[in-house]
Amino acid sequence: MQNFKNLLVQSSHSLLGSQDMDSEGSSSSNRHIDWNTDDEIEVFGVPSSDSINYSEPSDDSHEQSVTESSASGSSAKHANMIHHFVGMGFSRETVIKAINENEGDNDEVIMETLLSLTAEKPSTGENDEILSILVDMGFTFEEACTAIDKCGPKAEIGDLADFISASQLEEEIDSLQDLPRNKRVATADTQTEVCDYLHTSKKVKLHDKKGKYRISWSKEKVTSAVDMGMMHHPPGPMTGFGVPNEASKVISRELPSEVTGKPYFYFENVALAPKGVWNNISRFLYEIEPEFVDSKYFCAAMRKRGYIHNLPIHNRFSLLPIPPLTIREAFPSTQKWWPSWDKRTKLNCLLTGIGPGTVTDRIRKTLEQFDDEPPQNVQENVLQDIKKWNLVWVGKNKLAPLEPDEYEMLLGFPKDHTRGGGVTRTERYRALGNAFQVDTVAYHLSVLKDRFPNGINVLSLFSGIGGAEVALHRLGIMLKNVVSVEIAEVNRNIIHCWWEQTNQKGNLIEVEDVQKVSSNQLRQWITKFGGFDLIIGGSPCNNFSGSNRVSRHGLEGEHSSLFYEYYRILEAVMEMQKSDPE
């Protein structure tokens, strides 16, 4: 426990010392915002591929470990053996202990001892590392210890983070007062029940102080997360207001009168945000209940997202053809290489980077040590890396990361959507890792098809690589006028090429910086187009994402505070079109 306390102190000092610094150690106060950043990471705590060092330890580090172990009986001649077993996933301390106990160089005997030691007691060093990751993610020392205790020492970081987040949300729910009920919920068999939903908090205000948006809240308490349908206890699957082929309650919700009908709006961000973030976003966006959906119901990869919108929620339909829904359906040629002990059916969230070659090489060398199935602890270690990096089997003992075109297929984009035109392979991964899952978004937007038979005017904020535009196009909704606001030149070029290659007949207006979209510009566009029918976008998730170990500050973070730009523009469009409905 003393080690854990020391770890907590070190982590706290690390966080405090790095709050005002960027990844290179320089002050970030006057630096431009990094828009090309990691999206939500499903397996929390996995470093991005450009920062992690999965290469095997250097000779110097081996010499140091052997020197440290010499006091307990190991010597320099055991360096290669230590190197070998550490590469298989055993801790250095456990390897040294096994060598000392056997006093020999018999690999098989040492392996049996390692398996025995691992089964007896989980590695304290591994627990310390897991604890460090959780604390660096912003969870308290006590929360991290409780999660490890409840979920077990072999639980993945993502499961531990989910456990803590659910506990935090439950605590937040309990702290809020119960309010009157006026929302009706219809089950699939048409039975109805009454559920909570009441807009009770006063209008929030947005302040501009030294160029930074800040918020002030009414002191009144608002509807709790359970009342709003955000999460029930215990947390169920992320199916929102319903997904295809899954039995769920169909909610007939009552929206505030000022946001009933067009212009429609649609906001997206990572579901597993810090405590209270989605309640605060909901307060700004007319206290509309978030719809939390995991894209695993639409494709072969998980992608947990929250959506706040004023779209109708009945009579939705899926894009056709239905995409592959399991890994093996998505990659049929890999089936013959798939070992029986890898039981994955879904990939984790697609990230902005992929695992380095040293990962797959290390796994191959590890598995080649065994003629039959590897021991269970080796399977577990290998599976942990496989899940972290979304690796697929491409040969015997041979794994590989997904290719960019496979990302495109899983996310619902057309083949070669991000290929060519000067876009590098790294830029493709980054752009796709931050994109919408098209089939999921299209399912929500499908209700607009009959409402706009002659085409739609779209204000697309934080457009990325055009996930919203692709979804509308695949639904058969003509894009009459699209104002696309996107800071990254690479992404703008991708959208522009797609627009031309799909022979769009409407107008595409490209804008670089959302912070420079003025009221005068909005008024000119509204006058020219006759108003916007849909305002859609998802602001940067940097300060929400579980992969951010330094500045997971929620809406007050430097990057994710750009949500207030979405709110500013949405509010301005609402006011302008309300005052001049024609």
N, C-alpha and C positions, 0 to 999 in steps of 0.2 A: 504493500500500500504506500510505503514511503516513496518507492519509485514512481508510482502514479502521481503522488503529490508533486514531486519534483518535475514530472512531465507537464503537469498542469501549469506550474509556474513558468517553465520554459516556453510553453505554448502561448501563455498570456503575454510574456515579454515580447515574443516574436510578433504577435498580432499588434501590440501597441507600437512596436518599433517600425512596423511596415504600413501603418494605416495611411500615411501621407506619401508613400513611395510607390512607384510603379515597378514592374517586374524587373527592371534593370537597375533599380535602386535609386533612381533620380526622382526629384519632386514631380508629382503629377498635377500640381495645381494649375499650371499654365500649359499643359500638354493637350493636344487634340484628343478627342474621345476615340478610343479604339472600337470601331464598329464591327470589325471582323473578329468576333470573339466566340468562345465555346458556348454552345447551347447547353440545355439541361443535360446532365450526365446521369444515366440511370444507375450505373454502378458507381456510387459516389466515391470520391477520393482518388479516382484514377487520374494521374497527371496527363497532360496533353503530350502527344507523341514528340513534340519538339523539345520537351524539357526533361522527360524521363530518361534515365540511363539504365536500360535493361541489359547492357553488355555485362559479361562476366567480370568479376573483380580483377583488378590489376595485380601483377606480381608483387608489387609493394604491399598491397593490402593483404595478400596471402602470407607474405613473410611476417607482417605484423601480427596476424591472427595466430600463426604458428608460434611466434615468440611468446605471445600471451599465454598460449596453451602449454608451453614447455614446462611450466611450474607444476602442472598436473600430469606430466608424463608423456605428452606429445612432443615430437621433434620435427625438424625441418623436412625430414624424409616423408612426413605425412602430408605435406602441403598439397600435393596433387590429389590425394584422397579427400582431403577437406574440400578442396575446390570442386571435385566431382559430386560429392553428396550435397553440398550447399547449392550447387547448380540444379539439383533435383528438387529443391524446395525445403530441405531440412535446415533448421537454424544452425549457425556455426557452433553455438554452445552445445547443442545436442550431439552434433557430429563428433566434437572433441571428446565428449563424455563417452560415446560409444566406442571410439578408438581406444581410449584409456581402459575401459572395462575389458576389452578383448585382448589388449597387449599384442596385437598382431596385425597383419596386412591382408587378412582374408575378407574380401569384399562381401561375400555372401553372409558371413557371420555378422559383420558390422551392419549390413542391411537389416538382418533380423533383429538386431539390438535396437536399431533406429526405429523400426516399426513398433517394437515393444515400448520403447520410451515415449514415442509419440502418442501411443494409445493410452498410456498411463496418465499423462498430464499434458495439456496444451501448453504451447510455448509462451512463457511470460513475455518474451520479447515481441512476439506477434501481438499479444494483447496490448502491450504498450504502444505498438505502432498503430493499432486500430483506435486506441483511445486518443492518440495524438491527432489522427485524422479527424475524428469526431469533434474534438475540442477546437481544432483549426477551422472546422466548418461553422463554428459559432455556437455549438451546443455546450452546455455547462459540463463540468467534470462529473457532477452527480448524475446528470441525465445520461451521459455516456456510460458510466459504470452500471447504472440500472438497466440500460438497454442490453449491454453485454451479458449481464446476469440473467435477464429474462429470455433473451433470444439464443443464448449459448455462445461459447467462444468461437465456434466455427461459422457463425452467421456472417453473411456478406455485409459489406458496408452499406449497401443500398437498403437492405432489410432493417439494419440498425437505425439508419436515418429515418426510414418510414415509420418505425416504431416510435421514435422520439417525436417526430412531427405529429403523429396521431395523438400522442399523449399531450403535447402542447395544445393542440386544437381542442381536445376534450377539456383541458383545464380552462382554456379561453371561453369555451361554451358555458361551462359551469359558472364562470364569473359574471356572465351576462344575465340580466333579468328576463323572465319569461314575459312574453307579450301576447295580446289578444290574437285570435286566429281568424283569418279571412281568406285563406288560400285553399282551393279545392284540388284534390288529387284523385285521378281516376285510374284504377288498376286495369290490367289488360282485359279482365272479364267484366268491365264496365262498372264494378262496384266503386263507390266513391267514399272518400274519407276527408275530413277537414284537417288541414295542416297549417302551420304558422306562416304568416307572411304579412307584414305591416310596415309601411314606410313611415318611420317615426322620427328619424333624425332630421335636424334642420339642414338646409342647403349648405354644403361645404363651400368654403371660399379659398381661392388661390391667390397667393401673394407673390409679388416679384421683389426680391431683396438682393441687390447687388448682382443682378443677372441670374440668380438661382430661384427656382420656384419652391415655395414652401407652402405648407398647408396649415389651416387652423380648423379645428373641429368644434361642432356643437358639444356641449357637455352632456346632452341627452344620450342615453345608451340606445344602440340600434339593435335590430333583430339579430339573434344569435345565428351562428353558422348552421346549426341543426334546424332552426326555424326556417332558414333560407334554403334548406335542402343541400347545403354545401357538402356535408358529410354526416353520416349516421354512425352510431357506435354499435357494434364494431364496424370499421370502414369496409364498405363493400367494393365491388369492382367498379372501375371508372367507366360507367356507361352513360353518363349524362342524363339527358331526357329520353334516352333510348338509342340503341344501335341495332344494325341489322342482325337478324337471327339470334337475338338474345332476349329472353323474357325479362321485362322490366316494367315498372310503373310508367304510365304515360301521364305527364303532368300538364294540366290545363292552367297555365299561369296567368296572372293578372298584372299587366304592365302599367306603369304610371301613364297617365293620359298624354303627357307631353312627348312621350316617345312611342306612341302607338302609330304604326304605319311609317311611311317613308319620311325623311331619309332613314334607311336602315343602317345600322352600324354593327361592327363585328370586331371585337378585340381579343387577341390571343397572347398567352404567355405560359411559362412553365407552371405546372400544377403544384409541384413541391417547392413552393416559395417559403421564405421565412414566416414565422408566426405573425398573423394579423394582416399580411400583405393583401390577400384577396378580399378581406373585409373592407380594407381601405380603398382598393380599386373599385369595389362595388359601390361604396359611398359616392365616389366621384361619378360613376357611370349610372346615375339615376337609381341607385340601390337595386339594380337588377341582379338576380341570382346567377352566380357563375355556373357554367355547365362544364364539369370535369369529365374528360374523355381520354381513354387510352387508345391510341391508334392500332393496337394489336387486334382490335375487332375489324380493322379495315385492310390490314396488310400483315406481313410476316415479321414485323418489327414493332417493339413497344415505343410509345412516344406519349408520355403523360402530359396533357395540356389542359389549361383552363380557358374557357371562352365566355365572354360576356357580350350579349347581343340582344337586339329587339326583334329578331326574325321570328316568324311563325314557327312552331315546333311540331306541327302535324303535317302529314302527307309528304314526308321526306322520302327520297329514293336514292339508291346507290348508283354510282357510275358503272357502266358496263364497258368491257367485260369485267367481272369480278376478279381482282388480282389474287395471286397466290396468298393463302392465309397461314401457311406453315413454312418453316425453313426448307423442308424437303420438297414441298411443292414449288417453292421459288427456285431451288437449285437441284433439280432431279438427277443431274449427272453425278452428284456427290453421294448418292444413296449407298453405293457399293462400298464406299470408304468409311461410312459412318459407324463408329463402334457402338456396341450395345449400351455401354455405360454413359454415353453422351445422350441424354434424354431430352435435350432442348427441342422445343417446337417453335419458339419465337426468339428472334434476336433482341438484344437490348437496344436502347435508344441509339440511333446513328449519330456519331459524334463528328466534330470538325477535323479530327485527325485519326490516323490508324496506328496500329501497333507496329513497332519497328521489327526488322527482320530478325534481330537477336531473340525475340520472343519465340517465334515459330521455330527457329533453329534450336533453341534450348529445349523446347518441347519435343522436337523430333529426336534429339540425342537422348533425352530421358526415356522416351517410349521404346527406343531401339534396344534398351537394356533388357527388355522382357520379351520372351518368346510368345507368351500368352497374354491375357489381360494383366495390366499392371496392378499392383496392390491398391487397396482402396484409398490410402492416404495420398498416393501418387495421383490416382484419378481425381481426387478432390483438388489437389494443387493445380493440376493441368486444367481442370474445368474452370477454376477461378480465373486463370489467365484467358481462357477461351471466351468466357462471358464478358470479361472486362473489355476485350478488344474485338468482339463480334467476329471471331475467326470461324471459318468453314473448312471442312475436310475436303482436300483435293487429291489425296493419295494415301497410301498406307503410311501411318504415323506422320502425315504431312498436312499441315494447316496453312491457311493463307487469309489475309484480310480481304474485305470486300473491295471490289473495283468500283470506280466512280459510276460506271454505267449500271452496276448493280444497285448502288445507292439510288440512282434515278428511277429504276424499276420499282424499288421498294417504296419510294416516296411518291410515286404516281406521276412522275414527269416523263415526257417523251424521251425516247432514246437519243443520246447525244445533245440533250438540252444544254448542258454546260460544256460541251466539248468544242475545241477549236476556237478560232477568233482571238488567239493570243492568250487564252485562259490556261494557266498551268495546272498540273495535276493537283498540287497542294491547294490552289485556289478553288478547284472543283470540290474537293472534300470540304473545305471551309464553307463555301457557299451552300452546299447541299446540307451540311450538318446544321445550319441555321434556318433551314427552309420549313415551310408548311408541309404536312403530309396531305397531299392533294385530295385523296379519296375521302379523308375525314372532313376536310373543309367543304368539299363539294357536296357531301351528304347534308351538311347544314344549309348550304346555299341553294340546294335544289328547289326549295320552296319558292324561289324567285323566278323560276323558269316561266310559269304561267302568268306571273304578274308583270313581266316585261317582255312580251312577245316581239316587240319591235326594237329591242336592244336596251342597254343599261349604261348609265353614266357613273363612273367609279372614281372615287378619290382613294388611292392606294398609298397608305403611309407606311414607311419602313418596308418597302416592297420586296426587298431581297431579290430573289431570282424569279419573281412573278408567280408564286404559288397560287395566289388568289385569281390572277388573270387566267392562268392555265385551268384552274378549276371551273371558272365560269365558261371558258371556251369549250371544255370537254362536256359541260352540261348542255351545250348548244345555245347559250345565251350570247347574243351578239354584243360585242363591246363597241358601243357608239363613241364614247369619249372616256379616256382613261388619263388621269393625272397621276403619274407614278413618282413618288418621292423616295429616293434611295441615295445614301451617301457614298456607297462603294462603286467606283467606276466599273470594276469587273462585273458586278451585278447588273448595273445599268446596261452594259454592253450585251449581257446575256438576254435581258428582257427585250432589248431593241432587235437583236437577231431573231428571237422567237417571233416577235410581232411581224417581221418581214417574211419569215419562212412559212408562217401559217396564213399569209395573205389576209391579214386583218384589214377591214374596210374602214374602220373608224379612225379616230385621231388619238395619237399617243403624245402626251406632253410630259417631258422628263424634267424633274426638279431634283437638285442635288441635296439640299439641306432642309430638313423639316423645321429647324429653328428659324429659317428665313422665310417661311411661308407666312405672308402678311394678310391682314384682313382685306386690304385692297385687292390683292391677288385673288383671294377667295371670292370676293364680290364680282370681280371680272369674269372668273370662270363660271360662277353661278348664272350670271347674266348671259354669257355666251352659250352655255349648254342648256339653260333652263332649269338648273339645279342638279345636285348630285342625288343619285338614287341609293348609293351604298358608300359608306366610309369604312374602310377595312384596314387592319394592320396589327402588328405585334411589335411593341417597342423592345429594345435590347434587354436581354434577361441576365446580363452579367452579374448584377448584384442580387439576383434571385437564385441563381443556379447553385446546386450542391457542389459543383466542382470548384467554386470560388472559395478558397480557404482564407482569404485575407479581407475582402471587402464585401461580404454578404450582408449589405446594409439595407436591403429592401428598396422601397421607393425613394429613400433618401440617398441612395448610392449615386455616384457620379454618372453612371451610364443608364441605369434603370429609371432614374428620375426623368428621363425623356418621355416616360408615360404621360407626364403633364403636358407635353406638346400635343400628344394625341387628344387629350382631354380639351386643351385650348382650342384646337382646330375644330374638333367635333362640336363643341359648344358654340363656336362662332358660326359654323354652317347651320346649325339648328336655329339659332336666333335669326340669321339672315333669311332663311327659307321660310321661317314662321311668319316673319314680318312681311314677306313678299312671296306668298305661296304660288303665284303664277310663274 
